[in-house]
Structures are given as structure tokens and as C-alpha cells.
């Protein structure tokens, strides 16, 4: 996974935001995932057009931190999303 990768959500990944958190259910495996606030913002930014770096920059602006502080965490989370079949590159 690279910062230049563009992620697309798997149509079989249903999600619902609850407050500042999100629940994602992989309809193919019936596995569900709970995301914290930052993970939820990242999930909502995944639109098949933005790169991971674009998402990191948007989150960094929202939380007033450097994008570099967010990038490693998003790369790790993107890897997990991909391994669980929630997103495609």
C-alpha cells in the first residue's frame, strides 16, 4: 500500500455512522468492524478518487496536525481494510 493509492469501497461493505464512530459490516463474511472518529473520517473520505495522501491531508487539516503525523496510521488502516476485503486499490 502506498500513499498514492486510490481506494474504492467494496459494495459488500455496508456502513452506518453513529455519532463520531462508524460500524462497517462485510456482507460477504458477516464480520463487523467499529471505527473511532479518525477511522470514520478516513472511511468517509474513501470515494474512489482521493489518494491515501489526499485523505491524510484532509484529516490533518481537520485536526490541525501535520499530514506526516496521519499518513502512517492511514496506511496501516488501509492495509487492514484491504486485508478484510472492505476496500480495493
The first five atom37 places (N, CA, C, CB, O) and aatype in JSON, in Angstrom:
{
  "aatype": [20, 20, 20, 20, 20, 20, 20, 20, 20, 20, 20, 20, 20, 20, 20, 20, 20, 20, 20, 20, 20, 20, 20, 20, 20, 20, 20, 20, 20, 20, 20, 20, 20, 20, 20, 20, 20, 20, 20, 20, 20, 20, 20, 20, 20, 20, 20, 20, 20, 20, 20, 20, 20, 20, 20, 20, 20, 20, 20, 20, 20, 20, 20, 20, 20, 20, 20, 20, 20, 20, 20, 20, 20, 20, 20, 20, 20, 20, 20, 20, 20, 20, 20, 20, 20, 20, 20, 20, 20],
  "atom_mask": [
    [1, 1, 1, 1, 1],
    [1, 1, 1, 1, 1],
    [1, 1, 1, 1, 1],
    [1, 1, 1, 1, 1],
    [1, 1, 1, 1, 1],
    [1, 1, 1, 1, 1],
    [1, 1, 1, 1, 1],
    [1, 1, 1, 1, 1],
    [1, 1, 1, 1, 1],
    [1, 1, 1, 1, 1],
    [1, 1, 1, 1, 1],
    [1, 1, 1, 1, 1],
    [1, 1, 1, 1, 1],
    [1, 1, 1, 1, 1],
    [1, 1, 1, 1, 1],
    [1, 1, 1, 1, 1],
    [1, 1, 1, 1, 1],
    [1, 1, 1, 1, 1],
    [1, 1, 1, 1, 1],
    [1, 1, 1, 1, 1],
    [1, 1, 1, 1, 1],
    [1, 1, 1, 1, 1],
    [1, 1, 1, 1, 1],
    [1, 1, 1, 1, 1],
    [1, 1, 1, 1, 1],
    [1, 1, 1, 1, 1],
    [1, 1, 1, 1, 1],
    [1, 1, 1, 1, 1],
    [1, 1, 1, 1, 1],
    [1, 1, 1, 1, 1],
    [1, 1, 1, 1, 1],
    [1, 1, 1, 1, 1],
    [1, 1, 1, 1, 1],
    [1, 1, 1, 1, 1],
    [1, 1, 1, 1, 1],
    [1, 1, 1, 1, 1],
    [1, 1, 1, 1, 1],
    [1, 1, 1, 1, 1],
    [1, 1, 1, 1, 1],
    [1, 1, 1, 1, 1],
    [1, 1, 1, 1, 1],
    [1, 1, 1, 1, 1],
    [1, 1, 1, 1, 1],
    [1, 1, 1, 1, 1],
    [1, 1, 1, 1, 1],
    [1, 1, 1, 1, 1],
    [1, 1, 1, 1, 1],
    [1, 1, 1, 1, 1],
    [1, 1, 1, 1, 1],
    [1, 1, 1, 1, 1],
    [1, 1, 1, 1, 1],
    [1, 1, 1, 1, 1],
    [1, 1, 1, 1, 1],
    [1, 1, 1, 1, 1],
    [1, 1, 1, 1, 1],
    [1, 1, 1, 1, 1],
    [1, 1, 1, 1, 1],
    [1, 1, 1, 1, 1],
    [1, 1, 1, 1, 1],
    [1, 1, 1, 1, 1],
    [1, 1, 1, 1, 1],
    [1, 1, 1, 1, 1],
    [1, 1, 1, 1, 1],
    [1, 1, 1, 1, 1],
    [1, 1, 1, 1, 1],
    [1, 1, 1, 1, 1],
    [1, 1, 1, 1, 1],
    [1, 1, 1, 1, 1],
    [1, 1, 1, 1, 1],
    [1, 1, 1, 1, 1],
    [1, 1, 1, 1, 1],
    [1, 1, 1, 1, 1],
    [1, 1, 1, 1, 1],
    [1, 1, 1, 1, 1],
    [1, 1, 1, 1, 1],
    [1, 1, 1, 1, 1],
    [1, 1, 1, 1, 1],
    [1, 1, 1, 1, 1],
    [1, 1, 1, 1, 1],
    [1, 1, 1, 1, 1],
    [1, 1, 1, 1, 1],
    [1, 1, 1, 1, 1],
    [1, 1, 1, 1, 1],
    [1, 1, 1, 1, 1],
    [1, 1, 1, 1, 1],
    [1, 1, 1, 1, 1],
    [1, 1, 1, 1, 1],
    [1, 1, 1, 1, 1],
    [1, 1, 1, 1, 1]
  ],
  "atom_positions": [
    [[0.86, -1.17, 0.0], [0.0, 0.0, 0.0], [0.9, 1.23, 0.0], [-0.98, 0.0, 1.23], [1.89, 1.29, 0.73]],
    [[0.54, 2.21, -0.84], [1.31, 3.43, -0.97], [0.41, 4.65, -0.76], [2.0, 3.5, -2.35], [-0.81, 4.55, -0.91]],
    [[1.0, 5.76, -0.43], [0.23, 6.99, -0.24], [-0.46, 7.45, -1.52], [1.13, 8.1, 0.28], [-1.44, 8.18, -1.46]],
    [[0.05, 7.02, -2.66], [-0.54, 7.41, -3.94], [-1.68, 6.5, -4.38], [0.53, 7.42, -5.01], [-2.32, 6.75, -5.4]],
    [[-1.95, 5.44, -3.61], [-3.04, 4.53, -3.94], [-4.39, 5.2, -3.74], [-2.95, 3.25, -3.09], [-4.59, 5.96, -2.8]],
    [[-5.3, 4.91, -4.66], [-6.68, 5.38, -4.56], [-7.52, 4.19, -4.14], [-7.19, 5.99, -5.94], [-7.51, 3.15, -4.8]],
    [[-8.25, 4.33, -3.05], [-9.06, 3.23, -2.53], [-10.51, 3.36, -2.98], [-8.99, 3.18, -1.01], [-11.05, 4.46, -3.11]],
    [[-11.11, 2.21, -3.21], [-12.54, 2.14, -3.52], [-13.19, 1.22, -2.5], [-12.8, 1.64, -4.99], [-12.65, 0.15, -2.2]],
    [[-14.32, 1.62, -1.99], [-15.04, 0.77, -1.04], [-15.62, -0.44, -1.76], [-16.16, 1.57, -0.32], [-16.08, -0.34, -2.9]],
    [[-15.6, -1.57, -1.1], [-16.26, -2.76, -1.61], [-17.76, -2.55, -1.44], [-15.77, -4.07, -0.85], [-18.21, -2.21, -0.35]],
    [[-18.55, -2.75, -2.49], [-20.01, -2.59, -2.35], [-20.62, -3.52, -1.3], [-20.69, -2.85, -3.69], [-21.72, -3.28, -0.81]],
    [[-19.89, -4.58, -0.95], [-20.38, -5.51, 0.08], [-20.02, -5.03, 1.49], [-19.8, -6.9, -0.15], [-20.26, -5.75, 2.46]],
    [[-19.45, -3.83, 1.61], [-19.11, -3.26, 2.91], [-20.16, -2.2, 3.26], [-17.66, -2.65, 2.91], [-20.05, -1.05, 2.84]],
    [[-21.15, -2.59, 4.01], [-22.18, -1.66, 4.45], [-21.68, -0.91, 5.68], [-23.52, -2.41, 4.75], [-20.97, -1.47, 6.52]],
    [[-22.06, 0.34, 5.79], [-21.61, 1.1, 6.96], [-22.72, 2.02, 7.46], [-20.35, 1.93, 6.62], [-23.63, 2.41, 6.73]],
    [[-22.59, 2.33, 8.73], [-23.52, 3.24, 9.39], [-22.74, 4.07, 10.38], [-24.69, 2.47, 10.09], [-22.02, 3.53, 11.22]],
    [[-22.88, 5.38, 10.3], [-22.24, 6.26, 11.28], [-23.15, 6.42, 12.47], [-21.9, 7.64, 10.66], [-24.36, 6.62, 12.34]],
    [[-22.54, 6.34, 13.65], [-23.26, 6.5, 14.9], [-22.47, 7.52, 15.72], [-23.44, 5.13, 15.68], [-21.45, 7.18, 16.33]],
    [[-22.95, 8.74, 15.73], [-22.19, 9.8, 16.39], [-20.92, 10.05, 15.61], [-21.88, 9.42, 17.87], [-20.96, 10.3, 14.41]],
    [[-19.79, 9.98, 16.29], [-18.49, 10.19, 15.65], [-17.82, 8.88, 15.28], [-17.59, 11.0, 16.55], [-16.65, 8.88, 14.89]],
    [[-18.52, 7.79, 15.4], [-17.95, 6.48, 15.09], [-18.76, 5.83, 13.98], [-17.92, 5.58, 16.35], [-19.88, 6.23, 13.69]],
    [[-18.15, 4.82, 13.36], [-18.85, 4.1, 12.3], [-18.75, 2.61, 12.55], [-18.27, 4.45, 10.92], [-17.79, 2.11, 13.13]],
    [[-19.76, 1.91, 12.1], [-19.8, 0.46, 12.1], [-19.8, 0.02, 10.64], [-21.06, -0.11, 12.89], [-20.6, 0.5, 9.84]],
    [[-18.89, -0.88, 10.3], [-18.83, -1.43, 8.94], [-19.11, -2.91, 9.03], [-17.44, -1.15, 8.26], [-18.57, -3.6, 9.89]],
    [[-19.95, -3.41, 8.14], [-20.25, -4.83, 8.09], [-19.87, -5.34, 6.71], [-21.76, -5.12, 8.4], [-20.33, -4.83, 5.69]],
    [[-19.02, -6.36, 6.69], [-18.68, -7.02, 5.44], [-19.79, -8.02, 5.18], [-17.26, -7.7, 5.49], [-19.86, -9.05, 5.86]],
    [[-20.65, -7.74, 4.23], [-21.81, -8.59, 3.96], [-21.42, -9.96, 3.43], [-22.73, -7.9, 2.98], [-22.21, -10.9, 3.5]],
    [[-20.21, -10.07, 2.88], [-19.75, -11.38, 2.38], [-19.33, -12.31, 3.51], [-18.58, -11.19, 1.42], [-19.47, -13.53, 3.39]],
    [[-18.83, -11.75, 4.6], [-18.33, -12.58, 5.7], [-19.13, -12.43, 6.98], [-16.89, -12.25, 5.98], [-18.92, -13.18, 7.93]],
    [[-20.04, -11.47, 7.02], [-20.84, -11.14, 8.22], [-19.98, -10.65, 9.38], [-21.64, -12.35, 8.66], [-20.39, -10.7, 10.53]],
    [[-18.79, -10.17, 9.06], [-17.9, -9.63, 10.08], [-18.15, -8.14, 10.18], [-16.4, -9.93, 9.75], [-18.34, -7.46, 9.17]],
    [[-18.16, -7.63, 11.41], [-18.36, -6.19, 11.57], [-17.17, -5.55, 12.26], [-19.64, -5.92, 12.36], [-16.43, -6.2, 13.01]],
    [[-16.99, -4.28, 11.98], [-15.85, -3.51, 12.46], [-16.36, -2.2, 13.04], [-14.81, -3.26, 11.31], [-17.33, -1.63, 12.54]],
    [[-15.71, -1.74, 14.07], [-16.04, -0.46, 14.69], [-14.86, 0.48, 14.5], [-16.39, -0.64, 16.21], [-13.72, 0.12, 14.78]],
    [[-15.13, 1.68, 14.02], [-14.08, 2.66, 13.78], [-14.2, 3.82, 14.75], [-14.13, 3.16, 12.34], [-15.3, 4.26, 15.09]],
    [[-13.05, 4.31, 15.2], [-13.05, 5.51, 16.03], [-13.28, 6.73, 15.14], [-11.71, 5.65, 16.81], [-13.51, 6.59, 13.95]],
    [[-13.22, 7.9, 15.7], [-13.52, 9.13, 14.97], [-12.62, 9.31, 13.75], [-13.36, 10.33, 15.9], [-13.12, 9.58, 12.66]],
    [[-11.32, 9.16, 13.91], [-10.4, 9.35, 12.8], [-10.62, 8.29, 11.72], [-8.96, 9.32, 13.28], [-10.6, 8.6, 10.53]],
    [[-10.81, 7.05, 12.14], [-11.09, 5.98, 11.19], [-12.37, 6.23, 10.42], [-11.18, 4.65, 11.91], [-12.46, 5.93, 9.23]],
    [[-13.37, 6.78, 11.1], [-14.64, 7.11, 10.45], [-14.45, 8.19, 9.4], [-15.67, 7.56, 11.49], [-14.99, 8.08, 8.3]],
    [[-13.7, 9.22, 9.74], [-13.44, 10.29, 8.76], [-12.71, 9.71, 7.55], [-12.6, 11.45, 9.41], [-13.04, 10.03, 6.41]],
    [[-11.71, 8.85, 7.78], [-10.99, 8.22, 6.67], [-11.96, 7.4, 5.81], [-9.85, 7.31, 7.2], [-11.94, 7.52, 4.59]],
    [[-12.79, 6.59, 6.44], [-13.75, 5.76, 5.7], [-14.65, 6.64, 4.83], [-14.61, 4.92, 6.67], [-14.92, 6.31, 3.67]],
    [[-15.11, 7.75, 5.39], [-16.0, 8.64, 4.64], [-15.28, 9.33, 3.49], [-16.59, 9.67, 5.57], [-15.92, 9.72, 2.51]],
    [[-13.96, 9.5, 3.59], [-13.19, 10.13, 2.53], [-12.86, 9.17, 1.39], [-11.9, 10.7, 3.09], [-12.53, 9.61, 0.28]],
    [[-12.96, 7.88, 1.64], [-12.66, 6.89, 0.59], [-13.8, 6.94, -0.42], [-12.5, 5.44, 1.2], [-14.92, 6.52, -0.15]],
    [[-13.47, 7.48, -1.61], [-14.51, 7.69, -2.62], [-14.1, 7.2, -4.0], [-14.86, 9.15, -2.69], [-14.81, 7.44, -4.98]],
    [[-12.96, 6.52, -4.1], [-12.51, 6.05, -5.4], [-11.83, 7.12, -6.23], [-13.66, 5.49, -6.17], [-11.48, 6.89, -7.38]],
    [[-11.64, 8.31, -5.64], [-10.99, 9.41, -6.36], [-9.81, 9.98, -5.59], [-12.0, 10.51, -6.65], [-8.84, 10.44, -6.19]],
    [[-9.88, 9.96, -4.28], [-8.81, 10.53, -3.46], [-7.73, 9.48, -3.19], [-9.38, 11.07, -2.12], [-8.02, 8.29, -3.02]],
    [[-6.49, 9.94, -3.15], [-5.4, 9.07, -2.74], [-5.38, 9.0, -1.21], [-4.03, 9.57, -3.29], [-6.04, 9.79, -0.53]],
    [[-4.62, 8.06, -0.69], [-4.46, 7.99, 0.76], [-3.82, 9.29, 1.26], [-3.61, 6.75, 1.18], [-4.17, 9.78, 2.33]],
    [[-2.88, 9.83, 0.49], [-2.24, 11.11, 0.86], [-3.27, 12.24, 0.89], [-1.11, 11.45, -0.13], [-3.21, 13.09, 1.77]],
    [[-4.2, 12.24, -0.05], [-5.26, 13.27, -0.04], [-6.09, 13.15, 1.23], [-6.18, 13.12, -1.29], [-6.43, 14.16, 1.86]],
    [[-6.41, 11.93, 1.6], [-7.2, 11.7, 2.81], [-6.42, 12.15, 4.05], [-7.59, 10.2, 2.95], [-6.98, 12.77, 4.95]],
    [[-5.13, 11.84, 4.07], [-4.29, 12.26, 5.21], [-4.25, 13.78, 5.31], [-2.85, 11.7, 5.05], [-4.33, 14.33, 6.41]],
    [[-4.14, 14.46, 4.18], [-4.1, 15.92, 4.19], [-5.42, 16.5, 4.7], [-3.81, 16.46, 2.78], [-5.42, 17.46, 5.47]],
    [[-6.53, 15.91, 4.29], [-7.84, 16.39, 4.75], [-8.0, 16.18, 6.25], [-8.97, 15.67, 4.0], [-8.49, 17.06, 6.96]],
    [[-7.6, 15.02, 6.73], [-7.7, 14.73, 8.17], [-6.75, 15.65, 8.95], [-7.37, 13.25, 8.46], [-7.11, 16.15, 10.02]],
    [[-5.55, 15.86, 8.42], [-4.58, 16.74, 9.09], [-5.14, 18.15, 9.22], [-3.24, 16.76, 8.32], [-4.98, 18.8, 10.25]],
    [[-5.79, 18.63, 8.16], [-6.4, 19.97, 8.23], [-7.49, 20.02, 9.3], [-6.98, 20.38, 6.86], [-7.59, 20.97, 10.07]],
    [[-8.31, 18.98, 9.33], [-9.42, 18.96, 10.29], [-8.92, 18.97, 11.73], [-10.29, 17.73, 10.05], [-9.5, 19.63, 12.59]],
    [[-7.84, 18.22, 11.99], [-7.34, 18.11, 13.36], [-6.16, 19.02, 13.63], [-6.94, 16.69, 13.64], [-5.57, 19.0, 14.72]],
    [[-5.81, 19.83, 12.63], [-4.72, 20.8, 12.77], [-3.41, 20.16, 13.21], [-5.1, 21.88, 13.76], [-2.78, 20.58, 14.18]],
    [[-3.02, 19.12, 12.46], [-1.74, 18.44, 12.66], [-1.06, 18.32, 11.3], [-1.92, 17.02, 13.35], [-1.68, 18.57, 10.27]],
    [[0.19, 17.93, 11.3], [0.91, 17.72, 10.05], [0.43, 16.43, 9.39], [2.44, 17.67, 10.28], [0.16, 15.44, 10.07]],
    [[0.33, 16.45, 8.07], [-0.12, 15.27, 7.32], [0.78, 14.07, 7.61], [-0.14, 15.56, 5.82], [0.3, 12.94, 7.66]],
    [[2.07, 14.32, 7.8], [3.0, 13.22, 8.08], [2.63, 12.47, 9.36], [4.43, 13.77, 8.2], [2.91, 11.28, 9.49]],
    [[1.99, 13.17, 10.3], [1.57, 12.52, 11.54], [0.42, 11.56, 11.32], [1.18, 13.58, 12.57], [0.19, 10.66, 12.13]],
    [[-0.32, 11.73, 10.24], [-1.51, 10.94, 9.96], [-1.22, 9.82, 8.95], [-2.62, 11.83, 9.43], [-1.86, 8.76, 9.0]],
    [[-0.28, 10.04, 8.05], [-0.05, 9.14, 6.93], [0.23, 7.7, 7.33], [1.09, 9.64, 6.12], [-0.36, 6.79, 6.77]],
    [[1.12, 7.48, 8.29], [1.47, 6.11, 8.68], [0.26, 5.37, 9.23], [2.59, 6.12, 9.72], [0.05, 4.19, 8.93]],
    [[-0.54, 6.06, 10.04], [-1.74, 5.43, 10.6], [-2.74, 5.08, 9.5], [-2.4, 6.36, 11.63], [-3.35, 4.01, 9.54]],
    [[-2.91, 5.96, 8.52], [-3.85, 5.68, 7.44], [-3.35, 4.55, 6.55], [-4.07, 6.93, 6.61], [-4.15, 3.73, 6.09]],
    [[-2.05, 4.49, 6.32], [-1.51, 3.37, 5.54], [-1.79, 2.04, 6.24], [0.0, 3.54, 5.31], [-2.18, 1.06, 5.6]],
    [[-1.6, 2.01, 7.54], [-1.86, 0.8, 8.32], [-3.35, 0.44, 8.27], [-1.41, 0.99, 9.78], [-3.7, -0.72, 8.07]],
    [[-4.2, 1.42, 8.45], [-5.64, 1.18, 8.42], [-6.1, 0.75, 7.02], [-6.4, 2.44, 8.85], [-6.95, -0.13, 6.89]],
    [[-5.53, 1.36, 5.98], [-5.86, 0.98, 4.61], [-5.47, -0.47, 4.34], [-5.15, 1.91, 3.6], [-6.22, -1.2, 3.69]],
    [[-4.32, -0.88, 4.85], [-3.89, -2.29, 4.72], [-4.9, -3.22, 5.38], [-2.48, -2.49, 5.35], [-5.27, -4.25, 4.82]],
    [[-5.34, -2.84, 6.57], [-6.33, -3.66, 7.28], [-7.65, -3.72, 6.51], [-6.57, -3.11, 8.69], [-8.25, -4.78, 6.38]],
    [[-8.1, -2.57, 6.01], [-9.32, -2.54, 5.21], [-9.19, -3.48, 4.01], [-9.63, -1.1, 4.73], [-10.12, -4.23, 3.69]],
    [[-8.04, -3.43, 3.34], [-7.84, -4.27, 2.17], [-7.81, -5.76, 2.55], [-6.54, -3.88, 1.45], [-8.43, -6.58, 1.88]],
    [[-7.09, -6.1, 3.61], [-6.99, -7.48, 4.05], [-8.36, -8.05, 4.43], [-6.02, -7.6, 5.23], [-8.62, -9.23, 4.25]],
    [[-9.22, -7.2, 4.95], [-10.55, -7.64, 5.36], [-11.57, -7.59, 4.23], [-11.04, -6.79, 6.52], [-12.74, -7.93, 4.4]],
    [[-11.11, -7.15, 3.05], [-12.0, -7.11, 1.9], [-12.97, -5.95, 1.9], [-12.76, -8.37, 1.81], [-14.01, -6.02, 1.24]],
    [[-12.66, -4.9, 2.63], [-13.55, -3.74, 2.72], [-13.29, -2.72, 1.62], [-13.41, -3.08, 4.07], [-14.19, -1.97, 1.24]],
    [[-12.04, -2.7, 1.1], [-11.68, -1.77, 0.03], [-10.85, -2.49, -1.01], [-10.89, -0.56, 0.6], [-10.31, -3.57, -0.79]],
    [[-10.78, -1.84, -2.18], [-9.93, -2.3, -3.27], [-9.04, -1.13, -3.69], [-10.78, -2.84, -4.48], [-9.42, 0.03, -3.54]],
    [[-7.86, -1.45, -4.22], [-6.96, -0.41, -4.77], [-7.24, -0.3, -6.25], [-5.44, -0.76, -4.5], [-6.6, 0.5, -6.93]]
  ]
}
